[in-house]
Amino acid sequence: MSESAVTVLRLAVDGPPVRDERDATDLLGDAFGAGAAWVVVPVERLAEDFFRLSTRVAGGIAQKFATYRVGLAVIGDISRHTADSGALRDFVRESNQGGQLWFLVDEAAFDARLGARP
């Protein structure tokens, strides 16, 4: 699948925070409405609980996207979060090895990775 064949819903930095699975469901509705296979979420839009794995927010949101087969890309610098959590570093590394949830530094990295997919 080429990059041009993939529709991506890109959220602006400004907007309501993504706090939980209900917010994820709303995003999925927007994605379906746009015919998007991926949703790009700036790190600024994610609630702090997303980065504390003990809250299970990240897992719940990721599972919601996986269930509906829509990719989720978290875009931005999360180094302050990963510096404090080995578990989060592992989660990010494992997620980035798959094809469903990616943590990338910017949208150019997302576009490059999406374009490199078979």
Rosetta silent file (secondary structure, phi, psi, omega in degrees, C-alpha in Angstrom):
SEQUENCE: MSESAVTVLRLAVDGPPVRDERDATDLLGDAFGAGAAWVVVPVERLAEDFFRLSTRVAGGIAQKFATYRVGLAVIGDISRHTADSGALRDFVRESNQGGQLWFLVDEAAFDARLGARP
SCORE:     score description
SCORE:     0.000 S_00000001
   1 L     0.000  124.756 -179.779    0.000    0.000    0.000 S_00000001
   2 L   -83.779  160.621 -178.429    1.546    3.295   -0.996 S_00000001
   3 H   -58.267  -39.042 -176.874    1.420    6.403    1.166 S_00000001
   4 H   -65.658  -20.184 -179.460   -0.879    8.153   -1.302 S_00000001
   5 H   -87.271   -6.170 -176.304   -3.437    5.361   -0.851 S_00000001
   6 L  -104.143  124.723  176.353   -3.612    5.819    2.925 S_00000001
   7 L   -89.927  132.784 -176.546   -5.910    8.428    4.418 S_00000001
   8 E  -123.313  129.551  172.574   -4.591    9.959    7.627 S_00000001
   9 E   -92.994  115.651 -177.782   -6.520   12.017   10.162 S_00000001
  10 E  -107.899  116.247  178.968   -4.044   14.521   11.623 S_00000001
  11 L   -80.701  144.681  174.683   -5.081   16.252   14.819 S_00000001
  12 L   -75.337  158.099  177.650   -3.988   19.806   15.496 S_00000001
  13 L   -61.540  -41.041  178.909   -1.915   20.542   18.588 S_00000001
  14 L   -83.264  134.900  179.071   -4.749   22.689   19.909 S_00000001
  15 L   153.537  176.267 -177.754   -7.881   20.846   20.828 S_00000001
  16 L   -65.556  146.091  179.493   -9.466   18.778   23.542 S_00000001
  17 L   -70.598  151.448  172.812   -7.197   16.339   25.353 S_00000001
  18 E   -94.632  106.963 -172.212   -7.364   12.627   24.718 S_00000001
  19 L  -106.867  -27.085 -171.048   -7.872   11.344   28.251 S_00000001
  20 L  -160.756 -173.642 -177.925   -9.471    7.923   28.026 S_00000001
  21 H   -64.839  -30.328  177.197  -11.176    5.273   25.920 S_00000001
  22 H   -63.566  -43.350  176.905  -14.258    7.443   25.458 S_00000001
  23 H   -64.748  -36.957  177.345  -12.101   10.117   23.819 S_00000001
  24 H   -62.768  -40.360  178.237  -10.467    7.386   21.724 S_00000001
  25 H   -62.106  -40.586  176.901  -13.914    6.263   20.582 S_00000001
  26 H   -61.990  -42.765  177.864  -14.686    9.831   19.504 S_00000001
  27 H   -63.050  -40.430  178.155  -11.431    9.943   17.525 S_00000001
  28 H   -62.995  -38.585  175.506  -12.275    6.637   15.890 S_00000001
  29 H   -60.895  -42.321  176.940  -15.644    8.054   14.858 S_00000001
  30 H   -63.631  -40.546  179.839  -13.843   11.003   13.281 S_00000001
  31 H   -63.627  -45.454  178.904  -11.422    8.602   11.570 S_00000001
  32 H   -62.650  -40.161  178.624  -14.252    6.492   10.158 S_00000001
  33 H   -62.045  -32.392  179.669  -16.023    9.632    8.980 S_00000001
  34 H   -91.187   -6.015 -176.335  -12.878   10.704    7.133 S_00000001
  35 L    70.648   28.198 -173.882  -12.135    7.218    5.835 S_00000001
  36 L   -87.017  139.514  175.484   -8.806    7.342    7.681 S_00000001
  37 L   -93.754  -16.629 -179.628   -6.626    4.306    8.299 S_00000001
  38 E  -137.093  147.839  171.543   -4.376    6.241   10.722 S_00000001
  39 E  -121.416  127.527  178.010   -4.845    8.944   13.337 S_00000001
  40 E  -104.074  119.841 -176.837   -1.894   11.201   14.168 S_00000001
  41 E  -117.084  118.828  173.994   -2.088   12.664   17.660 S_00000001
  42 E   -63.198  141.982 -177.965    0.354   15.322   18.860 S_00000001
  43 H   -56.091  -29.778 -179.903    1.799   14.443   22.242 S_00000001
  44 H   -64.119  -21.579 -178.783    0.390   17.711   23.595 S_00000001
  45 H   -84.875  -10.889 -177.396   -3.140   16.348   23.132 S_00000001
  46 E   -91.376  133.490  177.463   -2.559   13.319   25.374 S_00000001
  47 L   -65.296  151.970 -179.147   -3.389   13.506   29.052 S_00000001
  48 H   -55.546  -33.318 -179.855   -0.518   12.855   31.457 S_00000001
  49 H   -60.705  -25.321  178.334   -2.136    9.573   32.544 S_00000001
  50 H   -57.600  -35.456 -174.759   -1.440    8.196   29.069 S_00000001
  51 H   -91.054   -1.374  172.985    2.263    8.148   29.924 S_00000001
  52 L  -105.018   98.462 -172.352    1.811    6.458   33.319 S_00000001
  53 H   -60.224  -25.015  179.581    1.292    2.851   32.324 S_00000001
  54 H   -63.575  -20.017  178.524   -0.060    1.952   35.759 S_00000001
  55 H   -78.887  -18.139 -179.056   -3.222    3.924   34.884 S_00000001
  56 L    68.494   10.976 -179.964   -3.839    1.598   31.902 S_00000001
  57 H   -66.556  -48.366 -179.149   -4.946    4.584   29.822 S_00000001
  58 H   -60.438  -44.437  179.720   -2.393    3.993   27.045 S_00000001
  59 H   -63.128  -41.563  179.256   -3.232    0.308   26.879 S_00000001
  60 H   -64.802  -42.493  178.644   -6.962    0.978   26.768 S_00000001
  61 H   -67.198  -45.820  179.545   -6.620    3.558   24.011 S_00000001
  62 H   -60.388  -41.795  179.874   -4.215    1.390   22.014 S_00000001
  63 H   -64.484  -39.048  178.625   -6.559   -1.595   22.342 S_00000001
  64 H   -60.793  -45.291  178.632   -9.516    0.466   21.151 S_00000001
  65 H   -65.498  -41.126  179.688   -7.606    1.490   18.015 S_00000001
  66 H   -63.506  -41.220 -179.763   -6.402   -2.074   17.432 S_00000001
  67 H   -58.559  -39.089 -178.621   -9.925   -3.441   17.762 S_00000001
  68 L   -95.404    6.390  174.957  -11.126   -1.144   14.999 S_00000001
  69 L    56.514   43.367  173.911   -7.959   -1.630   12.931 S_00000001
  70 L  -117.075  129.584  179.065   -7.032    2.022   12.815 S_00000001
  71 E   -73.669  149.663  178.142   -3.393    2.945   13.341 S_00000001
  72 E  -126.152  124.836  176.853   -2.435    5.438   16.020 S_00000001
  73 E  -117.998  122.105  175.330    0.683    7.580   15.790 S_00000001
  74 E   -95.050  120.468 -172.671    1.790    9.660   18.766 S_00000001
  75 E  -113.775  125.980  176.105    3.885   12.517   17.445 S_00000001
  76 L   136.801 -179.619 -176.840    6.293   14.582   19.506 S_00000001
  77 L   -85.235  115.022  177.770    8.963   14.468   22.158 S_00000001
  78 L  -112.445   17.316 -174.756    8.126   12.030   24.948 S_00000001
  79 H   -60.587  -33.180  179.043   11.654   11.866   26.356 S_00000001
  80 H   -66.555  -29.349  177.964   10.654   13.394   29.697 S_00000001
  81 H   -78.494  -44.390 -177.970    8.178   10.559   30.150 S_00000001
  82 H   -71.468  -26.505  178.070   10.468    7.758   29.003 S_00000001
  83 L   -63.750  -28.519 -176.883   13.323    9.085   31.137 S_00000001
  84 L   -94.567   -6.436 -172.282   11.200    8.381   34.220 S_00000001
  85 L  -145.334  109.839  174.157    9.834    4.978   33.219 S_00000001
  86 H   -63.748  -35.893  178.976   11.604    1.890   31.974 S_00000001
  87 H   -64.046  -39.951  177.759    8.219    0.268   31.427 S_00000001
  88 H   -67.244  -41.198  176.547    7.154    3.131   29.154 S_00000001
  89 H   -57.109  -44.596  179.001   10.445    2.907   27.235 S_00000001
  90 H   -63.585  -42.439  179.028    9.770   -0.800   26.689 S_00000001
  91 H   -60.624  -44.444  179.632    6.164   -0.112   25.645 S_00000001
  92 H   -64.270  -46.382 -179.297    7.317    2.495   23.118 S_00000001
  93 H   -60.725  -46.693 -179.949   10.038    0.231   21.715 S_00000001
  94 H   -65.517  -41.381  178.838    7.652   -2.714   21.344 S_00000001
  95 H   -61.390  -42.194 -177.560    4.911   -0.549   19.843 S_00000001
  96 H   -69.210  -15.515  176.386    7.298    0.895   17.278 S_00000001
  97 H   -82.408  -15.124 -178.389    8.192   -2.611   16.109 S_00000001
  98 L   -97.468 -167.576 -177.118    4.582   -3.262   15.157 S_00000001
  99 L  -121.002   17.644 -174.471    2.211   -1.773   12.651 S_00000001
 100 L  -116.947  -39.900 -176.764   -0.550   -0.445   14.891 S_00000001
 101 E  -133.101  121.927  180.000    0.881    2.084   17.373 S_00000001
 102 E  -124.670  144.326  171.997    3.899    4.252   16.687 S_00000001
 103 E  -115.374  113.541 -175.084    5.688    6.877   18.751 S_00000001
 104 E  -131.970  153.823 -173.068    7.568    9.218   16.419 S_00000001
 105 L   -70.846  -32.629 -178.992    9.363   12.510   16.843 S_00000001
 106 L  -157.939  173.398 -177.487    7.500   14.398   14.105 S_00000001
 107 H   -68.577  -27.395  176.460    5.078   14.057   11.210 S_00000001
 108 H   -63.686  -40.307  177.280    7.920   13.780    8.701 S_00000001
 109 H   -65.291  -38.694  176.464    9.076   10.612   10.482 S_00000001
 110 H   -62.406  -49.403 -178.880    5.504    9.318   10.371 S_00000001
 111 H   -59.611  -41.434  179.315    5.178   10.058    6.652 S_00000001
 112 H   -64.508  -43.614 -178.787    8.509    8.358    5.946 S_00000001
 113 H   -68.784  -40.875  179.023    7.579    5.271    7.936 S_00000001
 114 H   -63.634  -40.985  179.235    4.107    5.065    6.425 S_00000001
 115 H   -67.407  -23.569 -178.931    5.587    5.401    2.943 S_00000001
 116 H   -85.429   -9.299 -179.461    8.057    2.589    3.641 S_00000001
 117 L   -70.521  143.654  178.834    5.314    0.086    4.503 S_00000001
 118 L   -68.407    0.000    0.000    4.671   -2.648    1.948 S_00000001
